[in-house]
């Protein structure tokens, strides 16, 4: 038995603004990014609206709920009255970081699915793909053989447990997609 296909309404103007702001927080314009351009120049709201119009109702509803969660997240992540579009770029990045590192699995996965949508759009850019495939120009930090032979872990002084002394640990913002 065929069910009638339900179509959610197109995104409202305020939802389009939320989409642009959230995608921009994920892939900002330079100098906030080492890549040649941010995602905002690729019209993320138009892309997201098109995706929602072309997928089944249940998936579109899930992505729209995710947009609303991200849009209203400043209220419960940084305790600011406003939406993702009404706060500054630095605060947007903090909001998304808190959602992506939430202790609630459901919140974390919804935020990650939204970031995946931004990545689908961003990876369409030839300039971005070319920049991501260039070799890294900064020197690579290697672990010295003498510190490994001395019994230390990952080049840290023997007995040290600090993650900051671990050259392989990476920083708080060392994510593959940034």
PAZABA-292829 format. One record per residue: x, y, z of N, C-alpha, C, O in turn. Coordinates in nm, 2 decimals, decimal comma. Layout:
<pts>
<pt <X Y Z> <X Y Z> <X Y Z> <X Y Z>>
...
</pts>
This chain:
<pts>
<pt <0,08 -0,12 0,00> <0,00 0,00 0,00> <0,09 0,12 0,00> <0,18 0,14 0,08>>
<pt <0,07 0,21 -0,09> <0,14 0,33 -0,10> <0,09 0,44 -0,01> <-0,03 0,47 -0,01>>
<pt <0,18 0,50 0,06> <0,14 0,61 0,15> <0,16 0,74 0,07> <0,25 0,75 -0,01>>
<pt <0,07 0,84 0,09> <0,09 0,96 0,02> <0,22 1,03 0,07> <0,24 1,03 0,19>>
<pt <0,30 1,09 -0,01> <0,42 1,15 0,03> <0,39 1,29 0,08> <0,32 1,37 0,02>>
<pt <0,43 1,32 0,21> <0,40 1,44 0,27> <0,52 1,54 0,24> <0,64 1,49 0,25>>
<pt <0,50 1,66 0,21> <0,61 1,75 0,19> <0,60 1,86 0,30> <0,50 1,93 0,32>>
<pt <0,71 1,87 0,37> <0,71 1,98 0,47> <0,72 2,12 0,39> <0,77 2,12 0,28>>
<pt <0,67 2,22 0,45> <0,68 2,35 0,39> <0,83 2,40 0,37> <0,91 2,35 0,45>>
<pt <0,85 2,49 0,28> <0,98 2,54 0,26> <1,03 2,61 0,39> <0,95 2,65 0,47>>
<pt <1,16 2,64 0,40> <1,21 2,71 0,51> <1,16 2,85 0,51> <1,16 2,92 0,41>>
<pt <1,12 2,90 0,63> <1,08 3,04 0,65> <1,21 3,13 0,65> <1,32 3,08 0,66>>
<pt <1,19 3,26 0,62> <1,31 3,35 0,62> <1,39 3,34 0,74> <1,52 3,35 0,73>>
<pt <1,33 3,33 0,86> <1,42 3,32 0,98> <1,49 3,19 0,99> <1,60 3,18 1,04>>
<pt <1,44 3,08 0,93> <1,51 2,95 0,93> <1,62 2,96 0,83> <1,73 2,89 0,85>>
<pt <1,60 3,03 0,72> <1,71 3,05 0,62> <1,83 3,12 0,69> <1,94 3,09 0,66>>
<pt <1,80 3,23 0,77> <1,90 3,30 0,84> <1,97 3,21 0,94> <2,09 3,22 0,95>>
<pt <1,90 3,13 1,01> <1,96 3,03 1,10> <2,05 2,94 1,03> <2,16 2,91 1,08>>
<pt <2,01 2,89 0,91> <2,09 2,80 0,84> <2,22 2,86 0,80> <2,33 2,80 0,81>>
<pt <2,22 2,98 0,74> <2,34 3,05 0,70> <2,43 3,07 0,82> <2,55 3,05 0,81>>
<pt <2,38 3,11 0,93> <2,46 3,14 1,05> <2,52 3,01 1,10> <2,64 3,01 1,14>>
<pt <2,45 2,90 1,11> <2,50 2,78 1,16> <2,61 2,72 1,07> <2,71 2,67 1,11>>
<pt <2,58 2,72 0,94> <2,68 2,67 0,84> <2,81 2,75 0,85> <2,92 2,70 0,84>>
<pt <2,79 2,89 0,86> <2,91 2,98 0,87> <2,99 2,95 0,99> <3,11 2,97 0,99>>
<pt <2,93 2,91 1,10> <3,00 2,88 1,22> <3,08 2,75 1,21> <3,19 2,74 1,27>>
<pt <3,04 2,66 1,12> <3,11 2,54 1,10> <3,23 2,56 1,00> <3,34 2,51 1,03>>
<pt <3,20 2,63 0,89> <3,31 2,66 0,79> <3,31 2,81 0,77> <3,25 2,86 0,67>>
<pt <3,38 2,89 0,85> <3,38 3,03 0,84> <3,47 3,08 0,73> <3,55 3,01 0,67>>
<pt <3,45 3,21 0,70> <3,53 3,28 0,59> <3,67 3,30 0,65> <3,69 3,31 0,77>>
<pt <3,78 3,30 0,56> <3,91 3,34 0,61> <3,90 3,48 0,68> <3,83 3,56 0,63>>
<pt <3,98 3,51 0,78> <4,09 3,44 0,83> <4,05 3,33 0,94> <4,14 3,27 1,00>>
<pt <3,92 3,31 0,96> <3,88 3,21 1,06> <3,90 3,07 1,01> <3,88 2,97 1,08>>
<pt <3,95 3,05 0,89> <3,98 2,92 0,83> <4,10 2,93 0,74> <4,13 3,03 0,69>>
<pt <4,17 2,82 0,73> <4,29 2,81 0,65> <4,25 2,78 0,50> <4,34 2,79 0,41>>
<pt <4,12 2,75 0,48> <4,08 2,72 0,34> <4,04 2,85 0,27> <4,03 2,95 0,33>>
<pt <4,04 2,84 0,13> <4,03 2,96 0,05> <3,90 3,05 0,07> <3,90 3,17 0,05>>
<pt <3,79 2,99 0,11> <3,67 3,06 0,13> <3,58 2,98 0,23> <3,60 2,87 0,26>>
<pt <3,49 3,06 0,29> <3,39 2,99 0,38> <3,27 2,94 0,30> <3,26 2,95 0,18>>
<pt <3,19 2,87 0,38> <3,07 2,81 0,31> <2,96 2,91 0,28> <2,87 2,89 0,20>>
<pt <2,96 3,03 0,34> <2,86 3,13 0,33> <2,85 3,17 0,18> <2,74 3,20 0,13>>
<pt <2,96 3,18 0,11> <2,95 3,22 -0,03> <2,89 3,11 -0,12> <2,86 3,14 -0,24>>
<pt <2,86 3,00 -0,07> <2,80 2,89 -0,14> <2,65 2,88 -0,12> <2,59 2,78 -0,16>>
<pt <2,59 2,98 -0,06> <2,44 2,98 -0,03> <2,39 2,86 0,04> <2,31 2,78 -0,01>>
<pt <2,44 2,84 0,17> <2,39 2,72 0,24> <2,24 2,71 0,27> <2,19 2,60 0,27>>
<pt <2,18 2,82 0,29> <2,03 2,82 0,32> <1,96 2,76 0,20> <1,87 2,68 0,21>>
<pt <2,00 2,81 0,08> <1,93 2,76 -0,04> <1,96 2,61 -0,06> <1,87 2,53 -0,10>>
<pt <2,08 2,57 -0,03> <2,12 2,43 -0,04> <2,04 2,34 0,06> <1,98 2,24 0,02>>
<pt <2,03 2,38 0,18> <1,96 2,31 0,29> <1,81 2,30 0,26> <1,75 2,20 0,27>>
<pt <1,75 2,41 0,21> <1,61 2,41 0,17> <1,59 2,32 0,06> <1,48 2,25 0,06>>
<pt <1,67 2,31 -0,04> <1,66 2,22 -0,15> <1,67 2,07 -0,11> <1,60 1,99 -0,15>>
<pt <1,76 2,05 -0,01> <1,77 1,91 0,04> <1,64 1,87 0,11> <1,59 1,76 0,09>>
<pt <1,59 1,96 0,20> <1,47 1,93 0,27> <1,35 1,90 0,18> <1,27 1,82 0,21>>
<pt <1,35 1,97 0,06> <1,24 1,95 -0,03> <1,25 1,82 -0,11> <1,15 1,78 -0,17>>
<pt <1,37 1,77 -0,12> <1,39 1,65 -0,20> <1,40 1,52 -0,13> <1,41 1,41 -0,19>>
<pt <1,40 1,52 0,00> <1,41 1,39 0,08> <1,28 1,36 0,14> <1,19 1,44 0,15>>
<pt <1,26 1,23 0,18> <1,14 1,19 0,24> <1,10 1,27 0,37> <1,19 1,33 0,43>>
<pt <0,97 1,28 0,40> <0,92 1,36 0,50> <0,99 1,34 0,64> <1,03 1,43 0,71>>
<pt <1,01 1,21 0,68> <1,07 1,18 0,81> <1,21 1,23 0,82> <1,24 1,29 0,93>>
<pt <1,29 1,22 0,72> <1,43 1,27 0,72> <1,43 1,42 0,72> <1,51 1,48 0,79>>
<pt <1,34 1,48 0,64> <1,33 1,63 0,64> <1,29 1,68 0,77> <1,34 1,79 0,82>>
<pt <1,19 1,61 0,84> <1,15 1,66 0,97> <1,26 1,65 1,07> <1,28 1,74 1,15>>
<pt <1,34 1,54 1,06> <1,46 1,53 1,15> <1,56 1,64 1,13> <1,61 1,69 1,23>>
<pt <1,59 1,67 1,01> <1,69 1,78 0,98> <1,63 1,91 1,02> <1,71 2,00 1,07>>
<pt <1,50 1,93 1,01> <1,45 2,06 1,05> <1,45 2,07 1,20> <1,47 2,18 1,25>>
<pt <1,42 1,97 1,27> <1,42 1,97 1,42> <1,57 2,00 1,46> <1,59 2,07 1,56>>
<pt <1,66 1,94 1,39> <1,80 1,97 1,42> <1,84 2,12 1,40> <1,90 2,17 1,48>>
<pt <1,79 2,17 1,29> <1,81 2,32 1,27> <1,75 2,40 1,39> <1,81 2,49 1,43>>
<pt <1,63 2,36 1,43> <1,57 2,44 1,54> <1,65 2,42 1,67> <1,67 2,51 1,75>>
<pt <1,70 2,30 1,69> <1,78 2,27 1,81> <1,91 2,36 1,81> <1,94 2,42 1,91>>
<pt <1,97 2,37 1,69> <2,09 2,45 1,68> <2,06 2,60 1,69> <2,13 2,67 1,75>>
<pt <1,95 2,64 1,63> <1,91 2,78 1,63> <1,88 2,83 1,77> <1,91 2,94 1,81>>
<pt <1,82 2,74 1,85> <1,78 2,78 1,99> <1,89 2,74 2,10> <1,87 2,77 2,21>>
<pt <2,00 2,68 2,05> <2,10 2,63 2,14> <2,17 2,74 2,23> <2,21 2,71 2,34>>
<pt <2,18 2,87 2,18> <2,24 2,97 2,27> <2,17 2,98 2,40> <2,23 3,02 2,50>>
<pt <2,04 2,95 2,40> <1,96 2,96 2,53> <2,01 2,87 2,64> <2,02 2,90 2,75>>
<pt <2,05 2,75 2,60> <2,09 2,65 2,70> <2,24 2,61 2,69> <2,28 2,54 2,78>>
<pt <2,32 2,66 2,60> <2,46 2,62 2,60> <2,54 2,74 2,65> <2,64 2,71 2,73>>
<pt <2,51 2,86 2,61> <2,59 2,98 2,66> <2,51 3,07 2,74> <2,55 3,18 2,78>>
<pt <2,38 3,03 2,77> <2,29 3,11 2,85> <2,27 3,25 2,80> <2,27 3,35 2,87>>
<pt <2,25 3,26 2,67> <2,23 3,39 2,60> <2,09 3,39 2,54> <2,05 3,29 2,48>>
<pt <2,02 3,50 2,56> <1,88 3,51 2,50> <1,90 3,55 2,35> <1,95 3,66 2,32>>
<pt <1,87 3,46 2,26> <1,89 3,49 2,12> <1,90 3,36 2,04> <1,90 3,25 2,10>>
<pt <1,91 3,37 1,91> <1,93 3,25 1,83> <2,07 3,25 1,77> <2,15 3,34 1,80>>
<pt <2,10 3,14 1,70> <2,23 3,12 1,64> <2,26 3,24 1,55> <2,38 3,28 1,53>>
<pt <2,16 3,30 1,48> <2,18 3,41 1,39> <2,20 3,54 1,46> <2,25 3,63 1,40>>
<pt <2,16 3,55 1,58> <2,17 3,68 1,65> <2,29 3,70 1,74> <2,31 3,81 1,80>>
<pt <2,37 3,60 1,75> <2,49 3,61 1,83> <2,61 3,62 1,74> <2,60 3,60 1,62>>
<pt <2,73 3,66 1,80> <2,85 3,68 1,72> <2,91 3,55 1,67> <2,88 3,44 1,72>>
<pt <3,00 3,56 1,57> <3,07 3,44 1,51> <3,14 3,36 1,62> <3,14 3,24 1,61>>
<pt <3,21 3,42 1,71> <3,29 3,35 1,81> <3,19 3,27 1,90> <3,22 3,15 1,94>>
<pt <3,08 3,33 1,94> <2,98 3,26 2,02> <2,91 3,15 1,95> <2,88 3,05 2,00>>
<pt <2,89 3,17 1,82> <2,83 3,06 1,73> <2,92 2,94 1,74> <2,88 2,83 1,75>>
<pt <3,05 2,96 1,72> <3,15 2,85 1,72> <3,14 2,78 1,86> <3,15 2,66 1,86>>
<pt <3,14 2,86 1,97> <3,13 2,80 2,10> <3,00 2,71 2,12> <3,00 2,61 2,17>>
<pt <2,89 2,77 2,06> <2,76 2,69 2,07> <2,77 2,56 2,00> <2,73 2,46 2,06>>
<pt <2,82 2,56 1,88> <2,83 2,44 1,80> <2,93 2,34 1,87> <2,91 2,22 1,87>>
<pt <3,04 2,39 1,92> <3,14 2,31 1,99> <3,07 2,24 2,11> <3,09 2,12 2,14>>
<pt <2,99 2,31 2,19> <2,92 2,25 2,30> <2,82 2,15 2,26> <2,80 2,05 2,33>>
<pt <2,75 2,17 2,15> <2,65 2,07 2,10> <2,73 1,95 2,06> <2,68 1,84 2,08>>
<pt <2,84 1,97 1,99> <2,91 1,85 1,93> <2,98 1,77 2,05> <3,02 1,65 2,03>>
<pt <3,00 1,83 2,16> <3,07 1,76 2,27> <2,97 1,74 2,39> <3,01 1,71 2,50>>
<pt <2,84 1,75 2,36> <2,74 1,73 2,46> <2,75 1,59 2,53> <2,79 1,50 2,46>>
<pt <2,71 1,59 2,65> <2,71 1,45 2,72> <2,58 1,37 2,67> <2,58 1,25 2,69>>
<pt <2,49 1,44 2,61> <2,37 1,38 2,56> <2,40 1,32 2,42> <2,42 1,40 2,32>>
<pt <2,39 1,19 2,40> <2,42 1,13 2,27> <2,33 1,18 2,16> <2,38 1,21 2,05>>
<pt <2,20 1,20 2,19> <2,11 1,25 2,09> <2,14 1,38 2,04> <2,14 1,41 1,91>>
<pt <2,18 1,47 2,13> <2,22 1,61 2,09> <2,34 1,61 2,01> <2,35 1,67 1,90>>
<pt <2,44 1,53 2,05> <2,57 1,52 1,98> <2,55 1,47 1,84> <2,61 1,52 1,74>>
<pt <2,47 1,37 1,82> <2,45 1,31 1,69> <2,37 1,40 1,59> <2,39 1,40 1,47>>
<pt <2,27 1,47 1,65> <2,20 1,57 1,57> <2,29 1,68 1,52> <2,29 1,72 1,40>>
<pt <2,37 1,73 1,61> <2,47 1,83 1,57> <2,57 1,78 1,47> <2,61 1,85 1,37>>
<pt <2,61 1,66 1,48> <2,71 1,59 1,39> <2,64 1,58 1,25> <2,70 1,59 1,15>>
<pt <2,51 1,54 1,25> <2,44 1,53 1,12> <2,43 1,66 1,05> <2,44 1,67 0,93>>
<pt <2,41 1,77 1,13> <2,40 1,90 1,07> <2,54 1,94 1,01> <2,55 2,00 0,90>>
<pt <2,64 1,91 1,08> <2,78 1,94 1,04> <2,81 1,86 0,91> <2,88 1,90 0,82>>
<pt <2,76 1,73 0,90> <2,78 1,65 0,78> <2,71 1,72 0,66> <2,76 1,71 0,55>>
<pt <2,59 1,78 0,68> <2,52 1,85 0,58> <2,60 1,97 0,53> <2,61 1,99 0,41>>
<pt <2,66 2,04 0,62> <2,75 2,15 0,58> <2,87 2,10 0,50> <2,91 2,16 0,41>>
<pt <2,92 1,99 0,54> <3,04 1,93 0,47> <3,00 1,89 0,33> <3,08 1,90 0,24>>
<pt <2,88 1,83 0,31> <2,84 1,79 0,18> <2,84 1,91 0,08> <2,88 1,90 -0,03>>
<pt <2,79 2,03 0,13> <2,79 2,15 0,05> <2,93 2,20 0,03> <2,97 2,23 -0,08>>
<pt <3,01 2,21 0,14> <3,14 2,26 0,13> <3,24 2,18 0,04> <3,32 2,24 -0,03>>
<pt <3,22 2,05 0,04> <3,31 1,97 -0,04> <3,28 1,98 -0,19> <3,35 1,93 -0,27>>
<pt <3,17 2,05 -0,23> <3,14 2,07 -0,37> <3,23 2,18 -0,43> <3,24 2,18 -0,55>>
<pt <3,30 2,26 -0,35> <3,38 2,36 -0,40> <3,52 2,30 -0,45> <3,59 2,23 -0,38>>
<pt <3,55 2,33 -0,57> <3,68 2,29 -0,63> <3,80 2,35 -0,56> <3,90 2,28 -0,53>>
<pt <3,78 2,48 -0,52> <3,89 2,55 -0,45> <3,92 2,48 -0,31> <4,03 2,47 -0,27>>
<pt <3,81 2,45 -0,24> <3,83 2,38 -0,11> <3,89 2,25 -0,12> <3,98 2,21 -0,05>>
<pt <3,84 2,17 -0,22> <3,90 2,03 -0,24> <4,05 2,04 -0,28> <4,13 1,96 -0,23>>
<pt <4,08 2,14 -0,36> <4,22 2,15 -0,40> <4,31 2,19 -0,28> <4,42 2,14 -0,26>>
<pt <4,26 2,28 -0,19> <4,33 2,33 -0,08> <4,35 2,21 0,02> <4,45 2,20 0,09>>
<pt <4,25 2,13 0,04> <4,25 2,02 0,13> <4,35 1,91 0,08> <4,39 1,82 0,16>>
<pt <4,38 1,90 -0,05> <4,46 1,80 -0,10> <4,61 1,84 -0,11> <4,70 1,76 -0,14>>
<pt <4,64 1,97 -0,07> <4,78 2,02 -0,07> <4,85 1,96 0,05> <4,79 1,95 0,15>>
<pt <4,98 1,94 0,04> <5,06 1,89 0,16> <5,06 2,01 0,26> <5,06 2,12 0,23>>
<pt <5,07 1,97 0,38> <5,08 2,06 0,50> <5,22 2,13 0,49> <5,32 2,06 0,48>>
<pt <5,23 2,26 0,50> <5,35 2,33 0,49> <5,43 2,35 0,62> <5,55 2,38 0,62>>
<pt <5,36 2,33 0,74> <5,43 2,34 0,86> <5,50 2,21 0,90> <5,46 2,11 0,85>>
<pt <5,61 2,22 0,97> <5,69 2,10 1,00> <5,61 2,01 1,09> <5,54 2,05 1,18>>
<pt <5,64 1,88 1,07> <5,58 1,78 1,15> <5,65 1,76 1,28> <5,77 1,75 1,27>>
<pt <5,58 1,74 1,39> <5,65 1,71 1,52> <5,67 1,56 1,53> <5,57 1,48 1,52>>
<pt <5,79 1,52 1,54> <5,82 1,38 1,55> <5,86 1,35 1,70> <5,91 1,43 1,77>>
<pt <5,84 1,22 1,73> <5,87 1,18 1,87> <6,02 1,13 1,86> <6,06 1,06 1,77>>
<pt <6,10 1,18 1,95> <6,24 1,15 1,95> <6,26 1,00 2,00> <6,19 0,96 2,09>>
<pt <6,35 0,93 1,94> <6,38 0,79 1,97> <6,44 0,79 2,11> <6,42 0,69 2,18>>
<pt <6,52 0,89 2,15> <6,58 0,88 2,28> <6,48 0,89 2,39> <6,49 0,83 2,50>>
<pt <6,37 0,97 2,37> <6,27 0,98 2,48> <6,19 0,85 2,49> <6,14 0,81 2,59>>
<pt <6,17 0,79 2,37> <6,10 0,66 2,37> <6,18 0,55 2,44> <6,13 0,47 2,52>>
<pt <6,32 0,55 2,41> <6,41 0,46 2,47> <6,42 0,48 2,62> <6,44 0,39 2,70>>
<pt <6,40 0,61 2,67> <6,41 0,64 2,81> <6,29 0,59 2,88> <6,28 0,61 3,01>>
<pt <6,19 0,54 2,81> <6,07 0,49 2,88> <5,96 0,59 2,90> <5,86 0,56 2,96>>
<pt <5,97 0,70 2,84> <5,86 0,80 2,85> <5,76 0,77 2,74> <5,78 0,70 2,65>>
<pt <5,64 0,82 2,76> <5,53 0,80 2,67> <5,52 0,91 2,57> <5,50 1,02 2,61>>
<pt <5,53 0,88 2,44> <5,51 0,97 2,33> <5,60 1,09 2,34> <5,56 1,21 2,31>>
<pt <5,72 1,08 2,39> <5,82 1,18 2,39> <5,81 1,28 2,51> <5,88 1,37 2,52>>
<pt <5,71 1,25 2,60> <5,70 1,33 2,72> <5,81 1,29 2,82> <5,85 1,17 2,82>>
<pt <5,85 1,38 2,91> <5,95 1,34 3,01> <5,89 1,22 3,09> <5,77 1,21 3,11>>
<pt <5,98 1,13 3,13> <5,94 1,02 3,21> <5,86 1,06 3,33> <5,90 1,15 3,40>>
<pt <5,75 0,99 3,35> <5,67 1,02 3,47> <5,56 1,13 3,44> <5,48 1,15 3,52>>
<pt <5,57 1,19 3,33> <5,48 1,30 3,30> <5,35 1,24 3,24> <5,35 1,15 3,16>>
<pt <5,24 1,29 3,29> <5,11 1,24 3,24> <5,03 1,36 3,18> <4,91 1,34 3,14>>
<pt <5,09 1,47 3,17> <5,01 1,59 3,12> <4,99 1,57 2,97> <5,08 1,54 2,89>>
<pt <4,86 1,59 2,92> <4,83 1,58 2,78> <4,90 1,69 2,70> <4,93 1,68 2,58>>
<pt <4,93 1,81 2,77> <5,00 1,92 2,70> <5,14 1,88 2,66> <5,20 1,93 2,56>>
<pt <5,20 1,79 2,73> <5,34 1,75 2,70> <5,34 1,64 2,60> <5,45 1,60 2,55>>
<pt <5,23 1,59 2,55> <5,22 1,48 2,45> <5,21 1,55 2,32> <5,11 1,61 2,29>>
<pt <5,32 1,54 2,23> <5,31 1,60 2,10> <5,21 1,54 2,01> <5,18 1,60 1,90>>
<pt <5,16 1,42 2,04> <5,06 1,35 1,95> <4,92 1,38 2,00> <4,82 1,33 1,93>>
<pt <4,90 1,44 2,11> <4,76 1,45 2,17> <4,67 1,55 2,09> <4,55 1,53 2,09>>
<pt <4,73 1,65 2,03> <4,64 1,75 1,96> <4,58 1,84 2,06> <4,57 1,81 2,18>>
<pt <4,53 1,96 2,01> <4,46 2,05 2,09> <4,32 2,03 2,10> <4,26 1,94 2,04>>
<pt <4,25 2,12 2,17> <4,10 2,11 2,19> <4,03 2,13 2,05> <3,92 2,09 2,04>>
<pt <4,09 2,20 1,96> <4,03 2,23 1,83> <4,09 2,16 1,71> <4,07 2,20 1,60>>
<pt <4,16 2,05 1,74> <4,22 1,97 1,63> <4,12 1,87 1,57> <4,13 1,75 1,60>>
<pt <4,02 1,92 1,50> <3,93 1,83 1,44> <3,96 1,81 1,29> <4,02 1,89 1,23>>
<pt <3,93 1,69 1,24> <3,96 1,66 1,10> <3,90 1,75 1,00> <3,95 1,78 0,89>>
<pt <3,78 1,80 1,03> <3,71 1,88 0,93> <3,74 2,03 0,94> <3,69 2,11 0,86>>
<pt <3,82 2,07 1,03> <3,86 2,22 1,04> <3,98 2,25 0,97> <4,03 2,36 0,96>>
</pts>
